[in-house]
């Protein structure tokens, strides 16, 4: 692609195509994105990134935007709802920032859910395990900041993140973890099968261990 600006303008044009199947076809044809069978892009869904791949039956909802010099991988049947933003600015990939070693990578496993109006800052790597939900709305995930070295955010398998949560650079949670409403996760919490909450977030109690039944997929 000649430039990030040209790529963005072309993606905006593709996002306005009125027929969903044609939007997916255009993203494959013009951008070389690897898109699984049955994947749907909502009207106004803008994908203008360095590299994009997704499994089958992925949904990217209306007016969601994935923008900037980053690599994106979405597992099969992952559902991303409306008005979500995944952003990496051009500065992160500039020669002047090469010494920072920004990963610029977004990875979701299969059967994940991102509900509505969440923000993901993808300077570092954000990885979300199979079956995890970013539920509600208005959560934020940050992977850069002043003097930050440990940037990456890791969310385990079958987790549930409630509304308005905040994840700081270098934070994360284990498997089958519930993150309470408004929690601010400032570090890596390695425990699995727990409930965390507060500011800063800490383990509030344990959950019954075993199985992957914390959340259930309810869409197709």
N, C-alpha and C positions, 0 to 999 in steps of 0.2 A: 504494500500500500504506500502511495507516495508520501503521505504524512498523516499524523494523527487527526489533523483537521479534516482532510479529505475523507478519511475513514469514518469519522463521526458524521459528516454530512451525508455520506452514502447510507450509513446505518439509520439515520433519521428518516431518510426516504423509504428505506425498506420497512421501517416500523409503521409507516403510514399506509402501506398496502392493505386494502380492505379485506382481503381473503387470507385466512390464517395459513393455509397450505402453501400459498405463494410466498408468504413471509419466510417460512422455513426453507423453501426452495431457494429464495434469493440469498439468505444467509449462507447456505451451502455453496451456491454458485459464485457469488461475488467475493466472499470472504474466505472460502475454503474451510469453514467450520465443519467439524465432524459431528453430525447430529443424528441420534438414534431414531429408529422408526417410531411414528406416532407422537413425536414431540411437538408441542404447540407453543407458539409465541403470541401473546396477547397483543391487541392493537396498542401501538405506542411503546412496545417493549424494544428498547434500544440496546444492542449488543455490539460494542465497538472496542474490542480488546485484541491483544497480540495473538492469542491462541484460545480456542474454545472447543471443548468436546463434551458430549453428554450421551448418556445411555438412552434406552427406549422409554417412551411415554413420560418424558420430562415436561413440565409445564412452567413457563415463565410468564407471569401475569401482566396484565395491562399496566402500562406506564412504568414498569420496572426498568432500571438502567444498570448495565454493567459497562463501565467506561474506564479506559486507560490502558497503559502498557503492562498488562498482567496476563497470566495464564489461568484459565478457568476449566475445572473438571467437575461435572455433575453426574452422580450415579443415577442409575435407572429409577424411574418413577419418583424422582424428587420433584416436589411442588414448591415453586416460589410464587408467592401471591403478588398482589398489586402494590405499586408505589414503593418498592424497595430500591435501595441504592447501594451499589457495590462500586467503589471508586478508587482509582490510583492515578495521581496526577502525573503529567509528563516529566515533572522535575525528578521523580523517583528513578527514571530510566536515563537521566541526562549524564553526560560524562563527568560533570562536576560532582555528582552524587555516587559515582561508581565505587568509591572507597567505603560507602555505607553498607554495601552488600545486601540491598533490599531484595527479598525473595520474590515479591510481587506475584503471589500465587493464592488462588482460592480453590479449595477442594471440599466437595460434599460427597458423602457416601450415597448409598441407595436408600430410597424410601424416606428421605428427609422432608421436612416442612419448614418453610420460612413464611410466616403469615403476612402481615402488612406493615409498610412504613418503617422498616428497620434500616439501619445504616451500617455498612461494613467498609472500613478503611483498609485497603489491601496494599499497603506498602510492604509489609512482611507477608507471612503465610497464615491464612486462616483455614483450619481444617475442622470439619464437622463429621462425626462418625455416623455409620448407618443408623437409620431410624430415629435420629434426633430431631426435635422440634424447636424452632425459634418461634415461640407462640406469641399471641397478643400483638402488641405494636410498640414502636418507639424504643427498641433496644439499640445499643451502639457498641461497636467492636472496633477498637483502635490498635493499630500496630506500629505507630511511630509517634515520636515526641522528643522534646529536648533531652539530650544525653541518654536516650534509650538505646540499649544494645540488645537485650533479650526482647525481641518484638513479637514473636509468633504466638498465636492463640490456638489452643487445641481443645476441642470439645469431644468427649468420648461418644460411645454408642448408646442409643436409646435414652438420651437425656431430654429434659424438658426445661426450657428457659422461659420464665414468665416475662410479662410486659415490663418495659422500661428498665431492663437490666443494663449494666455497663461492664464491659470487659476491657481492662487496661492492657497495654502491651506486655507480652510475656506471661499472660494469665492462662488459666485453663481449668478443666474439670475432668474427672474420671468417667467411668461408664455408669449409666442408669442413675444419674444425678438430677435432682430437681433444684432449679435455681429460682428463688422466690421473687415476687414482685419488687422491682426497684433495687435489687441487690447490686452491689458494686464489687466485682471480682477483680482483685488487684494482684493476685499471685496464682501459682498453679496449686490447685487443691487435688491431690492425687487420689483421695479416697473415692471409692465407688459405692453405690447403694446408700447415698446420703442425701439429706436436704440441706442446702446452704442458703444463707440470706444475710442481710445486714450491710453496714458500711463501716469498715471493709467486710466483705462477705466471709463467713466462717461456717463450719459445720454446726448445724443446729440439732440434728438428730440423725439416727441411722434409719434405713429402710430395710425391709425384708430382702435379703440377698437371693440371687438366683433368678434365672429366666430373663427374658427380654421384653416383658409385658408392661413396661412403664407407660408407654404411649402406643396407640394403635393407629395404623394407617386407615383413613376413612375417605379417601378420594381415589378417583380413576381419571 
